[in-house]
Amino acid sequence: MDFELPEDLELLQSTVRDYAQRVVAPVAAGLDETEEFPEGPVKAAAELGLMGITVPEEYGGSSLGTLGSTVVVEEVSRVCPSTAVTISVHNSLACGPIVKFGSAEIKKKYLPRLASGEWLGAYALSEADAGSDAASLRTRAERKGDRWVLNGSKMWITSGSHANVFIVYARTSFDPSKKSRGVTAFLVERDVKGLRVGKKEEKLGIRASSTTEIHFEDCEVPLENVVGEVDKGFRVAMDTLDGGRIGIAAQAVGIAQGCLDASLRYAKDRQQFGRPIAEFQAIQWKLADMATEIEAARLLTRHAAVLRDRGDVCTKLSAMAKLFASQLANRAADEAVQIHGSAGYSREYIVERLFRDARITEIYEGTTEVQKMVIARALLD
């Protein structure tokens, strides 16, 4: 395996790093404070082509795949995980299943608008009683003539308040014994009758990322808007989550790197006992551990991305990447606050925000416990 990024992704990394520092970083703290959706940064990301990283060139994307997406998400997460997860979900959880499972008509109709950033995509799987046990979802879709009619509610939908199109998973077979074998994926536009955006969650972290409920009340969807096959949508959901978990792993790596960046700056500047605290071994060891684990998490994440881009099975490795990187993000954030001392507890410094933002990486798109289950099953299979 080549451990260096190819030339086109090195250029992408440089471009995104500049965008993150110039466009995102100056407004990130304010967006967190007001819980305001990052419309400006997302629009600027679209102008750079970052909303079509996983979309083939024939539909207006850049065909840089999962590996390209990890580069984008990591760089943006160093300064604003809220903006990063908006980009990540759009590319991996919305565009991803359309690219892989969508019909030619769906691809032609939706991918150009998603790749350009004209439309924002979202993923609607979780429900009040269907989180880790996603197969127990209760949202129903019944065929009536030339339409599917959806009824039910979804929770924890990233970008729910601003998304133009949703990948929605609903039960189309009502035989209880079928469970995951009776689920279908649908592409549902925001403006259709019967779709209503519900409560916006007030969250500990990633506060500039909109997280809402979505309700369906006799919501009519054309027959052609099935993504994949009827009753086989759970396969679409699980395959899509493999890519999504790689995206969250990249977010976690970026958060950890942001914590290290801030800690290095602070340790060099902060004086105690007549010298910078960077000269004390207790601080040096914290920095060394953070840097080493970040490199390991980055390589694990990129390895999983390469496997997915090759079309290989990556379920185990994507779970490993998400597990290791998310736990690292929380350790790194904790150490960064400790290095900053009282300053790290203040909103004046970025590590306070990264500390809050890191926590969700061990929860969404599969909890730490679910990742361990996935890995163990793969080992024992």
N, C-alpha and C positions, 0 to 999 in steps of 0.2 A: 504494500500500500504506500502511495506517495503521500508523505506527511505535509507537503507544501500545497497551498492553494494554487490552482491553475491561474494563468495570467489574467483571464477575464474576471475571475472572482477576486483577485488582488485589487484590480481596478475598481470593482464594485465595492469592496471593503473601504478603500480610500474615499470613494464618493460618499458612501453612507456615513462614514466617520465625520466627514466635513459637514454633511447635512445635520447629523445629530448635534454637533457642537454649535453650529451656526443657527439652526432653526429650532431645534427641540429643547436643548439645554436651557436657553434663556427663559422659556415659558413653563418649564416642567413643574417647578415648585408652585407657581401660581395656579396652574390647572389642578394640581393635587389639592390645594387649599380650597378652591371653589367647587371642586368635583365637576369641572367643566370638560366636556368631550373635546379631544384635541383636533378640532376641525382644521385649523391652520396647518399643523404638522402633517396631518393625513393628506391634505390637499397638496402640500409640497412633496410628500412621498409619492403621490400619484404622478406628479409632473416629472419625477425622476424615474418613473417606471417601476417603482417598488411594489405596487399593488398587483403586478402581473408577473412576478418572479417565477411562479410555478406554472404559468400558462404558456402553451406552445406559441411560437412566433406567428403561425398562421392565423391566430385569433388575437394578435396584438400584444402578446406577452414577450418575455425575453428568454423563455426556455432554460432558465438557470436552475430549475429543479429544487429539490429539498436542500441540497448543500448550499445553493445560493441563498435560499431563504434563511438558513441558520446564520449565515454571515450578516444578513440584514438585521435579523432579530437580535443577535448578540450585540451588535454595535449600538443599536437604538436603546437596548435595555440598560446599557451602561449609564445612560442619563435619564431615561424615562420609560420604565417598564409598562406604563399604561399605553403609551403610543405604540410600543413594541408589540404588545399582545393584540392590539387592534390590527396591526399589519399581519401578524402571525396567523390569527384566526381567519382573516380574509383569504390569505394564500393557501393555508393548509387545510382548514376545515370547510371552507366554502368553495374555493376554486378547485381544490384537490379532488373531491369526489365527482365534480362535474367533468373534469379532465379525464378521469379514469373510468367512470361508470356512465356518464351522460350520453344520450343519443346524439347523433350528428346534428339534429335540429336544435336540441338544447344547447349544445356547444356553440353553434353558430349564432343563436339568439342571445345568449347570456355572457359568454366568455369575453367578447370584445368590450362590453360595458364594464365588466368586473376588472379586466386587465388595465383599462384606462383609468380606473378609479372613479368613473362616472357613477357607478353603483358600488355599494359596500355590501359584503356578504356576511352572513352569520350562520351558526350551527345550532339547531334546536333538538337536543336529545333528552337532557335531564328534566325530571319532573319532581314534584314534592315527595313522592314515594318511589322514585326510580333514579337514584344517584349512582352509587357504585353498582347496584343491581339494575343496570339499564334495561335489561330484557323484560323487566316487570312494568314497563311504561303502559299508561292507560289511555293516552290520546288515541282516538279512533278515526279511521277513514273508511267510509262506506261508499261503494260505487253506486251512483244513481244516474243512469243514462250515459251521457258523454262527459260526466264529471265525477270526481271524487269529492266527498263532503267530509271535512275534518271538524272534529269536536274534541276539546280538551285544553290543557294548559301546560306550558313549559316554564321552567325556572332557570335562573342563573345564565341567561343568554347574553354572552359578550357582544357588545355593539348593538344590543336590542333596540335602543332608542333611535339609532341612526341607520341601521341596515335597510337596504332596499330589497333584499331577497334573502330567504331563509332556506336552509336544508333542514327539513322537518321529518322526524321519524314518528310514524303512527302505526297502530295495530290495524291490519287489514284482514287478519284471520282471528276469529274470536273463540277458537277452540283452546281452552286453557292449557292443554297438554302440549300445544305447539310452541308457546312462549316466544323465543327468539326467532323461530321459523315463520312467524306470522306477522313480521314487521316489514313495512315498506318505507322507502325514502322518497320524499316529495320536494320539489322546488316550488316555493310559495312566494309570490311577490308581496311586498309590504302593503300595497294599496288595494288588494283585493277585499271585497266585502266579507266581513266576518273575522278578519284578523285585527286584533287589538293589542297594543302595547300596554302592559300593566305596570305594576309598581317598580320603581327604580330602587335598587338596593343601596343602602348606606353602608359602606364597607370600611374595614380597617386599612386596607392598602389598595393599590392600583385604582385610586379614587377617580382618576380622569378617564378610566375605561368604563363605559356605560354597561351596567349589568341589570337586566330587567326580566320581568315575567312577559310571556307572550300567550295570549288567549285566542282560541279558535272557536267560533260560534257559528255553526253551519257555514263554514268557510269552503267555498267552491274552488277546486283546482282542476285544470284540464287533464285529461287522461295522459296526454303526451308529456306531462311534467313529472312523471315517475322517473327517479334516478336509479338506474339498474333495473331489477326485475321485481314484480309484485311478490310480496311475501319473502323476499330475500334481501331486505334492506338492512338487516342487522349485520350482515357481512360487510355492507358498505360502511356502516357506522364503525365497526371494529377496525377495518382497514384504514379508514380515515383517521381514527385515533392514533394509529401507529405513526402517521405523519405528524399529527398534532402534538404528540408527546415529544417528538424530536424538536418541534418548535418551542415547547415549554422548556425543554432541556437547554436550548440555546438562550432563551430568556434568562434562565437561572445562571448560566455561565456569564452572561452579560451583567447581571446584577452583582455577581461575585467579583467580576473584573472592576465594576464601578466602585465597589467597596475597597478593593485593593488600591485602585487609583487614588481615591480620596485619602486612604490611610497612609500611603507613601508621602503624599503632599503634606499632610498634617504632621506626620512623624518627623519630617525634615524641618518643619517650621517651629513646632512647639518646643519651647525651652523649659527644662526643669533641672534643678541642681547644677545650673551653669552650662548646660549643653543640650543639643537636640535630643529628644527622646528616641530618635532613630538609632542613637549610639548605644542604647541599652539592650542587652541580650534578650530580655523578656519581650520587648517589642519586635526585635529582629526575628525571633522564632515565630511569632504570630504571622509576620509578613512572609516568611519563608514557607510556612505551611499553607497559607492562602495561595501563594503563587504556584506551588507544586500541585495542589489539588485542582486549581483552575485549569492547568495544562492537561491534567488527566481527564477532567470532565469535558474539556473542549475536544480532545481526541476521540473520546467515546461518543460524543454527540455527532461529530463529523463522520465517524465510521458508520454509525447507524444511518446517517443521511446518504452516504455513498451506497450502502446496501439497498436502500429504498429506491434511489435513482437508477440502480442497475436492474431493478425488478425482482431482487432477491427477497426472501422472507426476512423481515427485520423486527418482528414482534418482540422477541426476547431482548435484542440489543436496544431497541427504542425504549423499552421499559427500564433497562439498566441505565441508559443515559439519563432518562427522566428521574429515576430514583437517586442516582449519585449526584447529579447536578443540582437537583432541588434541595437535597440535604446540605450540600456544600454551600449553596446560596444563603441558607439560614445560618450556617456556622460562620461564614465569612461576614455576614451582616452583624452578627453578634460580636465577633472579634473587632470589627471596624468601630462599632459604638464604644467598645471597651478601650480601644486605642485612643479614641477621641475624648474619653472621660466624660465629664459633665457637658462638654461641647457636643458630644455625640447624641446627647439626650435633647438637644435643642433643634428646633426646626430650621435654624440658620444654616445647618450643615446637611449635605445630601444624604449622609449615612442614616439619619433618622428616618427619612422617607424610604430608603432602600431596605432598611430593617423591616418596615411595615409591608413593603411590596414583596419581599422575599417569601413571606409566610404562605401566600396562596400557591406558590409553585409546588408545595407538597400536597395540595388538595385538588386543584382543578385538573381536568383531563386525566383523571385517575389518581386516587390518593396514594401515598407512600405504601400503604398496606396492599392496595390493589396491584401496584407494580411488583411487589414481592410475590404475590400470588401468581401473576403472569410469568414471572421469571422461574418460579419453582415448577409450575406446570410444564414449561418448556424443557426444563432440565429432567423432569421425571417422565416425560412423554416417551 
